[in-house]
Amino acid sequence: SDGRDDLNISTEKSLYKKINEDETLFLRSVEKSKGSLEELVRFLKETGDLTDDLSLIKVHYLEEEPDLDI
């Protein structure tokens, strides 16, 4: 999921939920967090209320091979 429709961006005064329709909002938040899952969650919560569960996984690679003595 791109997370687009999992964020309620309505104001506190609104009687109705306003679901995010910007498909780039989640990806921009990922870029802004610079790989930090904690920052990503913070950015998303600053933007609106989560309307579904949030599952994230971080994948990265080692630039140098580890020295393994086998």
Secondary structure, 3 states (H helix, E strand, C coil): CCCHHHEECCCCCCCCCCECCCCCHHHHHHHHHCCCHHHHHHHHHHHCEECCCCCCCCCCCCCCCCCCCC
